[in-house]
Amino acid sequence: MNTTPIYDPEKDIKLPYKYTPRWYQIPFFKALEMGYKRFDLVWHRRAGKDISIVNATSTAMGMGKLLKYGGIGTYYYFFPTFAQGKKVIWDGMTKEGIRFLDFIPEKLRYKTWNDEMKIRLTNGSLFQIIGTDNFDAIMGTNPIWCVFSEYALQNPKAWEYIRPILTENNGIAIFPYTPRGRNHAYNLHITAEDNPERWFSEVLNIDYTKAITKEAVEQERKDGMSEELAQQEFYCSFMRGIEGSIYGKQIYKAREEGRIKSIPLDDATPVHTAWDIGVTDFTSIIFFQQFPGEYHIIDFYENQGEGVQHYAKVLQDKGYTYGNYYGPHDLKSKSWTNEGLPTIQVAKQYNIHFQIVPRMSKADLPEAGRNLISKCYFNKDKPEVLVLVNHLENFTKVYSRAMGCYMNTYKHDEHSHAGTAWGYFGVSQKSQEIYNPNRMFEEEDNIQKHCSKYSGL
């Protein structure tokens, strides 16, 4: 890359603005100039991922007519959450005190929307920060440039949605991240390495960049950082699991044993479902087929703010032949629906006949799910199943800072709904005494009795 900024005489602006790339960041810019459209940037902690890519984005938006890449269009900068994007880019600063937004010069800006974290440029280009925890906001749009910052922590469904758009318009996708075990980001890394004619892929660790000294890493170890975490953060190791992960080791083993693979649907075998329900929270549904000694995870669905009718239509549209519907004890609650009836009654109207699994504590529920994974095969050809796998890897225990350890209960976050549904799946296969509420629920006392009977198994 020519490190001399590009000058636009019409605007009297030089880009990149207030930025000179470090020597090890230059190959990324060169790859842009060479015409690459896909970028797998596995860089260590504090290597300058976002500062490099924000400047590349600013340059592409503002000087696209003078470059071989970029141009007038929509530029999305994705983070795992909207809040993280606000913290890192919108409100963030470099160690020198330069605001990240200052890399987009005022002369280039036409209008800024702080609430939506969106900037319209004078040439018509649009820059926006988006959280992939709510990527529905981009439905129907046509971006030409998408950055997936910390992709290892993101919802991979966003990329599944964006990919055909960028393929059609010959747009650019950039994935900067530090590894988080062998999850969807690892799969993307393997894809990038296997397709060097289309993907620019590089792994930058501190031995190569020297941006962080080994003495600094050693001090981190002395201050309590585990060796596994040090290998991940500073040496870009994909071998480490996620700290506090409940199912991480089991999912890692599933990968090593080749149990995340292409799995055809067996039309002669019924599809069972395991549910965790929510109103403001997510409802998660796991679709599986049972065979002697093993289970095939063929599909997954999650949504929020919807009632029984919505999920009944989802099941109908998928076109499977259904068997059992396993769900939690709170299916008998009125809170999930607006019809004024318990959910299990409303569900019957849509031919969904739930079987309620025994109530278990938040400490015991994950254990049932953990024991089941060794018997499971996951269909990698279904993006929704890979989303489920990502949720299971990131389903973690609560960490107590006061006690300095993980507690024996799970953390309630965007991954816990799928993790809980998996727990119900495990309980449903473990228990031989699941009862059918359609047969028994007229006697509320009986339901309470049966739930308490199995409490704490």
C-alpha positions as CSV (number, residue, x, y, z in Angstrom):
1,M,0.0,0.0,0.0
2,N,1.1,3.5,-0.7
3,T,0.9,5.0,2.8
4,T,0.6,8.5,1.4
5,P,-3.0,9.5,1.9
6,I,-5.3,9.8,-1.1
7,Y,-6.2,13.3,-2.0
8,D,-9.5,14.5,-3.4
9,P,-9.2,18.0,-4.8
10,E,-13.0,18.5,-4.8
11,K,-13.2,18.1,-1.0
12,D,-9.7,19.2,-0.1
13,I,-9.5,16.0,2.0
14,K,-6.8,13.4,2.4
15,L,-7.8,9.8,3.4
16,P,-7.1,7.9,5.5
17,Y,-7.5,10.8,7.9
18,K,-5.4,11.2,11.0
19,Y,-4.2,7.6,10.5
20,T,-1.1,5.8,9.3
21,P,-1.2,2.0,9.3
22,R,1.3,0.0,11.2
23,W,3.6,-2.2,9.1
24,Y,1.7,-5.4,9.8
25,Q,-1.7,-3.8,8.9
26,I,-0.6,-2.8,5.4
27,P,-1.2,-6.2,3.7
28,F,-4.9,-5.8,4.5
29,F,-5.0,-2.5,2.6
30,K,-3.0,-4.0,-0.2
31,A,-5.4,-6.9,-0.5
32,L,-8.3,-4.3,-0.9
33,E,-6.4,-2.7,-3.8
34,M,-5.8,-6.1,-5.3
35,G,-9.5,-6.7,-5.6
36,Y,-10.2,-9.2,-2.8
37,K,-13.8,-9.3,-1.7
38,R,-13.6,-11.5,1.5
39,F,-11.3,-10.9,4.4
40,D,-10.6,-13.2,7.3
41,L,-8.5,-11.2,9.8
42,V,-7.6,-13.3,12.8
43,W,-5.6,-10.7,14.8
44,H,-4.5,-10.8,18.4
45,R,-5.8,-8.5,21.1
46,R,-4.8,-4.9,20.7
47,A,-3.5,-5.4,17.2
48,G,-5.6,-2.5,15.9
49,K,-8.4,-4.3,14.1
50,D,-11.1,-1.7,14.3
51,I,-8.9,1.3,13.9
52,S,-7.6,-0.2,10.6
53,I,-11.0,-1.2,9.3
54,V,-12.8,2.0,10.3
55,N,-10.1,3.9,8.3
56,A,-10.5,1.5,5.3
57,T,-14.2,2.0,5.5
58,S,-13.9,5.8,5.6
59,T,-11.6,5.8,2.7
60,A,-13.8,3.5,0.6
61,M,-16.9,5.6,1.3
62,G,-15.2,9.0,0.7
63,M,-12.7,8.2,-2.0
64,G,-14.3,5.2,-3.8
65,K,-14.3,7.0,-7.1
66,L,-10.5,7.2,-6.9
67,L,-10.0,3.6,-5.8
68,K,-10.4,0.1,-7.1
69,Y,-12.8,-0.7,-4.2
70,G,-15.6,1.0,-2.4
71,G,-17.8,3.7,-3.9
72,I,-21.1,5.3,-3.1
73,G,-23.4,2.8,-1.3
74,T,-24.4,1.5,2.1
75,Y,-21.7,0.5,4.6
76,Y,-22.6,-1.6,7.6
77,Y,-20.4,-2.1,10.6
78,F,-21.7,-5.1,12.6
79,F,-21.0,-5.8,16.3
80,P,-22.3,-8.7,18.5
81,T,-24.6,-6.1,20.1
82,F,-25.8,-2.6,19.4
83,A,-24.4,-1.5,22.8
84,Q,-21.0,-2.9,22.0
85,G,-20.9,-1.0,18.7
86,K,-21.8,2.2,20.6
87,K,-19.0,1.6,23.1
88,V,-16.3,0.6,20.7
89,I,-16.9,2.9,17.7
90,W,-19.5,5.5,18.2
91,D,-18.2,6.6,21.6
92,G,-14.8,5.0,21.5
93,M,-11.4,6.6,21.3
94,T,-7.9,5.4,20.4
95,K,-5.2,5.4,23.1
96,E,-4.1,8.7,21.7
97,G,-7.5,10.2,22.5
98,I,-8.8,10.4,18.9
99,R,-12.4,9.5,18.5
100,F,-13.1,6.7,16.1
101,L,-15.8,8.8,14.4
102,D,-13.2,11.5,13.7
103,F,-11.7,9.2,11.1
104,I,-14.7,10.1,9.0
105,P,-14.0,13.8,8.4
106,E,-16.7,16.4,9.0
107,K,-16.2,17.6,5.4
108,L,-17.5,14.3,4.2
109,R,-20.6,14.2,6.4
110,Y,-24.1,15.4,5.4
111,K,-26.1,14.3,8.4
112,T,-25.6,12.3,11.6
113,W,-28.2,10.3,13.6
114,N,-26.8,9.5,17.0
115,D,-29.7,7.4,18.2
116,E,-29.4,5.1,15.2
117,M,-25.6,5.4,15.0
118,K,-25.8,6.4,11.4
119,I,-24.0,8.9,9.2
120,R,-25.0,10.1,5.7
121,L,-22.1,11.4,3.6
122,T,-22.3,14.3,1.2
123,N,-21.8,11.9,-1.7
124,G,-24.8,9.8,-0.7
125,S,-23.0,6.9,1.1
126,L,-24.5,5.7,4.3
127,F,-22.5,4.4,7.3
128,Q,-24.3,2.6,10.1
129,I,-23.4,0.5,13.2
130,I,-25.7,-2.5,13.8
131,G,-25.9,-5.2,16.4
132,T,-26.3,-8.7,15.0
133,D,-28.4,-9.5,18.1
134,N,-31.1,-7.6,16.2
135,F,-30.2,-7.6,12.5
136,D,-33.8,-7.6,11.4
137,A,-33.3,-3.9,11.0
138,I,-31.4,-4.4,7.8
139,M,-34.0,-6.6,6.1
140,G,-34.6,-5.3,2.5
141,T,-31.4,-3.3,2.3
142,N,-28.6,-3.6,-0.2
143,P,-25.2,-2.9,1.4
144,I,-22.0,-3.0,-0.6
145,W,-19.6,-3.2,2.3
146,C,-20.1,-5.1,5.6
147,V,-17.7,-5.4,8.6
148,F,-18.4,-8.1,11.2
149,S,-16.3,-7.0,14.1
150,E,-15.5,-9.7,16.7
151,Y,-17.2,-12.2,14.4
152,A,-16.5,-15.1,16.8
153,L,-19.0,-13.5,19.2
154,Q,-21.6,-12.7,16.6
155,N,-24.8,-14.3,15.5
156,P,-23.7,-16.1,12.3
157,K,-27.3,-15.8,10.9
158,A,-26.5,-12.1,10.0
159,W,-23.7,-13.3,7.6
160,E,-26.0,-16.0,6.2
161,Y,-28.5,-13.2,5.4
162,I,-26.0,-10.7,4.0
163,R,-23.9,-13.2,1.9
164,P,-26.1,-13.5,-1.1
165,I,-26.6,-9.7,-1.2
166,L,-22.8,-9.1,-1.4
167,T,-22.4,-12.0,-3.9
168,E,-25.0,-10.4,-6.2
169,N,-23.6,-6.8,-6.0
170,N,-20.0,-7.9,-5.8
171,G,-19.7,-6.3,-2.4
172,I,-17.0,-6.7,0.3
173,A,-17.2,-8.6,3.6
174,I,-14.6,-8.2,6.4
175,F,-14.3,-10.4,9.4
176,P,-11.9,-9.1,12.1
177,Y,-11.8,-11.2,15.3
178,T,-9.8,-13.0,17.9
179,P,-10.7,-16.7,18.2
180,R,-13.3,-18.0,20.7
181,G,-12.7,-21.8,20.3
182,R,-13.8,-23.8,17.3
183,N,-17.1,-22.1,16.6
184,H,-18.6,-20.6,13.5
185,A,-15.6,-18.2,13.1
186,Y,-13.3,-21.2,13.0
187,N,-15.4,-22.7,10.2
188,L,-15.2,-19.4,8.3
189,H,-11.4,-19.4,8.8
190,I,-11.1,-22.9,7.3
191,T,-13.3,-21.8,4.4
192,A,-11.0,-18.8,3.8
193,E,-7.8,-20.8,3.9
194,D,-9.3,-23.3,1.5
195,N,-10.2,-20.6,-1.0
196,P,-7.2,-18.3,-1.3
197,E,-8.2,-17.0,-4.7
198,R,-11.3,-15.3,-3.2
199,W,-10.4,-14.8,0.5
200,F,-7.6,-12.8,2.0
201,S,-6.8,-14.7,5.3
202,E,-4.2,-14.0,7.8
203,V,-3.4,-14.9,11.4
204,L,-1.4,-12.2,13.3
205,N,0.0,-13.2,16.7
206,I,2.3,-11.2,18.9
207,D,5.3,-13.2,17.9
208,Y,4.8,-11.7,14.4
209,T,3.6,-8.2,15.1
210,K,5.7,-7.5,18.3
211,A,2.9,-5.0,19.2
212,I,2.7,-6.6,22.6
213,T,5.9,-7.8,24.4
214,K,6.2,-11.2,25.9
215,E,7.0,-9.5,29.2
216,A,3.5,-7.9,29.1
217,V,1.9,-11.3,28.4
218,E,3.9,-12.9,31.2
219,Q,2.6,-10.1,33.5
220,E,-0.9,-11.0,32.5
221,R,-0.2,-14.6,33.5
222,K,1.1,-13.4,36.9
223,D,-2.0,-11.3,37.3
224,G,-4.2,-14.4,36.9
225,M,-4.8,-14.9,33.2
226,S,-5.0,-18.6,32.4
227,E,-2.6,-20.1,29.8
228,E,-5.5,-21.1,27.6
229,L,-6.8,-17.5,27.6
230,A,-3.3,-16.2,26.9
231,Q,-2.9,-18.5,23.9
232,Q,-6.3,-17.4,22.6
233,E,-5.9,-13.6,23.1
234,F,-2.2,-13.2,22.2
235,Y,-1.4,-16.2,20.0
236,C,-4.8,-16.6,18.2
237,S,-5.3,-20.2,19.2
238,F,-8.6,-21.8,18.2
239,M,-8.0,-24.7,20.6
240,R,-9.3,-23.0,23.7
241,G,-13.0,-23.2,24.7
242,I,-15.1,-20.4,26.1
243,E,-14.5,-19.8,29.8
244,G,-17.4,-20.9,31.9
245,S,-19.0,-22.7,28.9
246,I,-21.5,-25.4,30.1
247,Y,-21.5,-27.4,26.9
248,G,-18.2,-26.2,25.4
249,K,-16.1,-29.3,25.9
250,Q,-18.9,-31.5,24.5
251,I,-19.3,-29.4,21.4
252,Y,-15.6,-29.4,20.9
253,K,-15.6,-33.2,21.1
254,A,-18.5,-33.3,18.6
255,R,-16.4,-31.4,16.1
256,E,-13.3,-33.6,16.7
257,E,-15.4,-36.7,16.2
258,G,-17.0,-35.4,13.0
259,R,-20.5,-35.1,14.4
260,I,-21.2,-31.7,12.9
261,K,-21.7,-32.7,9.4
262,S,-24.2,-33.0,6.5
263,I,-27.2,-34.9,7.7
264,P,-30.1,-35.8,5.4
265,L,-33.7,-35.7,6.7
266,D,-35.2,-39.1,7.1
267,D,-38.7,-38.6,5.8
268,A,-39.8,-41.9,7.5
269,T,-38.9,-40.7,11.0
270,P,-40.9,-38.2,12.9
271,V,-39.4,-34.9,13.9
272,H,-39.6,-34.1,17.7
273,T,-39.2,-30.6,19.2
274,A,-37.9,-29.3,22.5
275,W,-39.0,-25.8,23.6
276,D,-38.0,-23.0,25.9
277,I,-40.8,-20.4,25.8
278,G,-40.6,-16.7,26.3
279,V,-42.7,-13.5,25.9
280,T,-40.2,-10.6,26.0
281,D,-37.4,-13.2,26.0
282,F,-36.7,-15.5,23.1
283,T,-38.6,-18.7,22.5
284,S,-36.2,-21.4,21.2
285,I,-37.2,-24.6,19.4
286,I,-34.9,-27.5,18.7
287,F,-35.9,-30.0,16.0
288,F,-34.5,-33.5,16.2
289,Q,-35.0,-37.0,14.9
290,Q,-34.3,-40.0,17.2
291,F,-32.6,-43.2,16.0
292,P,-31.2,-46.2,18.0
293,G,-28.4,-44.8,20.2
294,E,-28.3,-41.3,18.5
295,Y,-30.1,-38.1,17.7
296,H,-30.0,-36.0,14.6
297,I,-30.3,-32.2,15.2
298,I,-31.9,-31.1,11.9
299,D,-33.2,-27.6,12.6
300,F,-33.5,-24.7,15.0
301,Y,-35.8,-21.7,15.4
302,E,-35.9,-18.7,17.8
303,N,-38.0,-15.5,18.0
304,Q,-39.4,-13.2,20.6
305,G,-42.6,-11.3,21.2
306,E,-44.8,-13.9,19.4
307,G,-47.6,-16.2,20.6
308,V,-48.5,-19.8,19.9
309,Q,-50.1,-19.0,16.5
310,H,-46.8,-17.7,15.1
311,Y,-44.9,-20.8,16.2
312,A,-47.6,-23.1,14.9
313,K,-47.3,-21.5,11.5
314,V,-43.5,-21.8,11.6
315,L,-43.8,-25.6,12.3
316,Q,-46.4,-25.9,9.5
317,D,-44.2,-24.1,7.0
318,K,-41.2,-26.3,7.7
319,G,-43.3,-29.2,6.5
320,Y,-41.9,-31.9,8.9
321,T,-43.9,-34.9,10.1
322,Y,-44.0,-34.2,13.8
323,G,-43.8,-36.5,16.8
324,N,-43.5,-35.3,20.4
325,Y,-43.5,-31.7,21.6
326,Y,-41.4,-31.3,24.8
327,G,-41.8,-28.2,26.9
328,P,-41.2,-26.6,30.3
329,H,-43.5,-26.5,33.3
330,D,-44.5,-22.8,32.6
331,L,-46.4,-23.9,29.5
332,K,-49.4,-24.1,31.8
333,S,-49.0,-20.4,32.5
334,K,-51.3,-17.8,31.0
335,S,-48.5,-15.3,30.4
336,W,-47.4,-16.5,27.0
337,T,-50.6,-15.8,25.2
338,N,-53.3,-13.1,25.0
339,E,-56.1,-15.6,24.8
340,G,-56.6,-15.8,28.5
341,L,-55.9,-19.5,28.5
342,P,-52.9,-21.6,29.5
343,T,-50.5,-22.0,26.6
344,I,-50.9,-25.8,26.6
345,Q,-54.6,-25.3,25.9
346,V,-54.1,-22.8,23.2
347,A,-51.4,-24.9,21.6
348,K,-53.9,-27.8,21.3
349,Q,-56.0,-25.6,19.0
350,Y,-53.1,-25.7,16.6
351,N,-52.5,-29.5,17.0
352,I,-49.5,-29.0,19.2
353,H,-49.9,-31.4,22.1
354,F,-47.1,-30.6,24.6
355,Q,-45.5,-33.0,27.0
356,I,-44.2,-31.2,30.0
357,V,-40.8,-32.3,31.2
358,P,-40.1,-32.5,34.9
359,R,-39.1,-29.3,36.6
360,M,-35.4,-29.0,37.4
361,S,-33.3,-26.4,39.1
362,K,-31.1,-24.0,37.1
363,A,-28.1,-26.0,38.5
364,D,-29.4,-29.4,37.4
365,L,-31.0,-28.6,34.1
366,P,-27.8,-28.1,32.1
367,E,-26.4,-31.4,33.3
368,A,-29.2,-33.4,31.5
369,G,-28.3,-31.5,28.3
370,R,-24.6,-32.1,28.7
371,N,-24.9,-35.8,28.9
372,L,-26.9,-35.9,25.7
373,I,-24.5,-34.2,23.3
374,S,-22.3,-37.3,23.0
375,K,-25.2,-39.0,21.2
376,C,-26.0,-36.1,18.9
377,Y,-25.2,-35.3,15.3
378,F,-25.7,-31.7,14.0
379,N,-26.7,-30.8,10.5
380,K,-24.0,-28.3,9.3
381,D,-25.9,-27.6,6.1
382,K,-28.6,-25.9,8.0
383,P,-27.4,-22.4,9.1
384,E,-30.0,-22.4,11.9
385,V,-28.3,-25.5,13.4
386,L,-25.0,-23.7,13.4
387,V,-26.6,-20.9,15.3
388,L,-27.8,-23.4,17.8
389,V,-24.2,-24.8,18.1
390,N,-23.0,-21.3,18.7
391,H,-25.5,-20.7,21.4
392,L,-24.6,-24.0,23.1
393,E,-20.9,-23.1,23.1
394,N,-21.6,-19.7,24.6
395,F,-24.1,-20.9,27.2
396,T,-22.1,-20.1,30.3
397,K,-22.2,-20.2,34.1
398,V,-22.6,-17.1,36.2
399,Y,-19.2,-15.7,37.3
400,S,-18.9,-14.3,40.8
401,R,-16.3,-11.6,41.0
402,A,-16.6,-11.5,44.7
403,M,-15.8,-15.2,45.0
404,G,-13.5,-15.4,42.0
405,C,-15.2,-18.5,40.6
406,Y,-18.1,-19.7,38.4
407,M,-21.4,-20.4,40.2
408,N,-23.5,-23.5,39.8
409,T,-26.1,-21.8,37.7
410,Y,-26.3,-20.5,34.2
411,K,-26.1,-16.9,33.0
412,H,-29.3,-15.4,31.5
413,D,-28.4,-13.8,28.2
414,E,-29.0,-14.2,24.4
415,H,-27.6,-17.8,24.5
416,S,-29.4,-19.1,27.6
417,H,-32.8,-19.6,25.8
418,A,-31.3,-22.1,23.4
419,G,-29.2,-23.6,26.2
420,T,-32.3,-24.1,28.3
421,A,-34.2,-25.6,25.5
422,W,-31.3,-28.1,25.1
423,G,-31.6,-28.8,28.8
424,Y,-35.3,-29.6,28.4
425,F,-34.4,-31.8,25.4
426,G,-32.0,-33.7,27.7
427,V,-34.5,-34.1,30.5
428,S,-37.1,-35.3,28.0
429,Q,-34.9,-38.1,26.9
430,K,-33.6,-38.9,30.4
431,S,-36.9,-39.1,32.2
432,Q,-39.2,-42.1,31.8
433,E,-42.1,-40.4,33.5
434,I,-42.8,-37.4,31.4
435,Y,-46.5,-36.7,31.7
436,N,-48.9,-35.3,29.2
437,P,-50.7,-32.2,30.4
438,N,-53.5,-32.6,28.0
439,R,-54.5,-35.6,30.0
440,M,-53.9,-34.2,33.4
441,F,-54.0,-30.5,33.6
442,E,-57.6,-30.1,34.7
443,E,-56.3,-30.8,38.2
444,E,-53.8,-28.0,38.9
445,D,-52.8,-29.6,42.1
446,N,-51.8,-32.7,40.3
447,I,-49.6,-30.7,38.0
448,Q,-47.9,-29.0,40.9
449,K,-47.5,-32.4,42.6
450,H,-45.8,-33.9,39.5
451,C,-43.5,-31.0,39.0
452,S,-42.3,-31.0,42.6
453,K,-41.9,-34.8,42.5
454,Y,-39.1,-34.5,39.9
455,S,-37.6,-31.3,41.3
456,G,-33.8,-31.6,41.7
457,L,-33.3,-34.8,39.7
